[in-house]
Every structure is written in structure tokens, then in C-alpha cells.
Amino acid sequence: MPPDTVPLPADDPELADLTLDQLALRWAGAAARGPISGEAMTGTDRKAQAQGTGGEWLMEHAGTAVAAAARALAVHNERQDRPVLVLAGPGNNGGDGFVAARHLAGWGMTVIAVLVASEARPRTSDAAHNWRRLDEQPGVTRVHAPAARDLAILAQGIERAAVVVDALLGTGVRGQLREPVRGAVELIRRARAAGVPVLAVDTPTAVDLTSGDPSDPVVRADLTVTFHRPKTGLQTKMGRALAGRVLVAPIGIPSEADRG
């Protein structure tokens, strides 16, 4: 269908049944937009919300897109009957992961959603709301991992996961990662070495969305779902190598808020 008639992810009733190639075609309009830096995208998001576009609404579309891509990635690798592990940080990147967990469970997949943070709840209101929504969601097991030892427990049997979703951190990482996020990145690296496909939300953790430069340690993803526009950092040589295949999902940023 033409790009201007494509429904946004949360409004798209066919999304759960699409392959990765079909998702790429579905979202071709977003992928065709000019690239934007991480800083400019942050400004665009803030401007959209200042103009009345709800952050929770944007998160719902972003997380639904991630869920569709995660399911398609699992099917592509013939792992759809296994549990999906969502590793989510305390910010809005993690909130996208919680939305994805809810939709994946709603589509019949088993999900383990992990809040990787020293705090007992996410820091932003939208992420916290979507974390709470998982409490009553059949098919989802919620886990709080405040320390590296908690992640070590999750590492046992990691090779049996369908997909690991990296929803730990967005852009803006500087210097070496701190625990417990560092331990979660090491868990993702261990999973990928065991043959488990990795999907990154917006950017692989520790890859700067503007420059593509990595911090240490860094996630290497098989698939990255970024939002609204391609990101400059994912188009550099290093960024491309760490992001894997990139899908650009529309999330409803209005044109008047677009600084790209």
C-alpha cells in the first residue's frame, strides 16, 4: 500500500503476521526519509510532545513495531515456540521494550521482561506505566534485575531463548557502562554467541545514534528497529556493523514537529 495510507504500528491489524521483508516494505516511507542525528531526534520527540502528541502514544507505536519485528525475527529463525527475553533499562527505551513484551504475549508468545536497574521501577512515567501493565499480562514473567548476580541467573539456559530484545539504553551513552546494564550487555553478547538472534530497540546499547561510535562493552545486533527516520549513527561503517539489518518504523511524529 502507498506510504501515506500505511497505518501506524499500534493501529495495524496485520502487523503480527508480517515477515521482516514485509515489514520493511510496510515502513518504506519512514526508511526513505532523510537521516537524523540522535540529538535532533530527541528534539523532534520533545517538540512533538510539547505540541500535544502524547509520549505514551508514541511509545505504544514504537513498542508495537518492536514486537512485530521480534516475532518476525523469531519466525525467520524458526524459534517462535521459545520464550522471548526483553532486557529493559529504566528509561523510555525500556518502556518501548515493555510495550513490545505485552504485544508479543498478546500474540501468543512467552515473554520474560526484565527491568535492568538498581531502582525498583522505571524512571519515566510512560515506562513505569507500561511496566505496571505487565503485572496482569498472561504470558509475561516480570523480573527485576538490580545487580549483575541477577543477570547471571538469567544467563543459565540463555541459548534456549527465541530472541533477546535489547531495550537497555538509547543514545547518549558516554564512557564505560555501569552495572547492572554492563552485565546485561554481557548477557546479550553471550546469547548471540550461542546463536540467539538479538534485536536492538532504536540503537544497539552503547552505539551512539549520531556518530555510530561504541562505548565498552557494546551490543552487536542482528536487527535494529529505529523510529521515525534513519539515524546518522547507524549509517556509519561501525554503526552498520553493530546494528545489523535496520528497520525504520513510523511512530506518528507530526511533520510540524520534525526538525529533520
HELIX and SHEET records of a PDB file:
HELIX    1   1 PRO A    3  THR A    5  5                                   3    
HELIX    2   2 PRO A    9  ASP A   11  5                                   3    
HELIX    3   3 LEU A   15  ASP A   17  5                                   3    
HELIX    4   4 LEU A   20  ARG A   26  1                                   7    
HELIX    5   5 ALA A   28  ALA A   31  1                                   4    
HELIX    6   6 GLY A   38  ALA A   50  1                                  13    
HELIX    7   7 GLY A   55  HIS A   76  1                                  22    
HELIX    8   8 ASN A   92  GLY A  106  1                                  15    
HELIX    9   9 SER A  125  ARG A  133  1                                   9    
HELIX   10  10 LEU A  134  GLU A  136  5                                   3    
HELIX   11  11 ALA A  148  ALA A  155  1                                   8    
HELIX   12  12 ILE A  158  ARG A  160  5                                   3    
HELIX   13  13 VAL A  181  ALA A  193  1                                  13    
HELIX   14  14 THR A  232  GLN A  235  5                                   4    
HELIX   15  15 LYS A  237  ALA A  243  1                                   7    
HELIX   16  16 SER A  255  ALA A  257  5                                   3    
SHEET    1   A 7 VAL A 140  ALA A 145  0                                        
SHEET    2   A 7 VAL A 111  VAL A 116  1                                        
SHEET    3   A 7 VAL A  84  ALA A  88  1                                        
SHEET    4   A 7 VAL A 163  ALA A 167  1                                        
SHEET    5   A 7 VAL A 198  VAL A 201  1                                        
SHEET    6   A 7 LEU A 223  PHE A 227  1                                        
SHEET    7   A 7 ARG A 245  ALA A 249  1                                        
END                                                                             
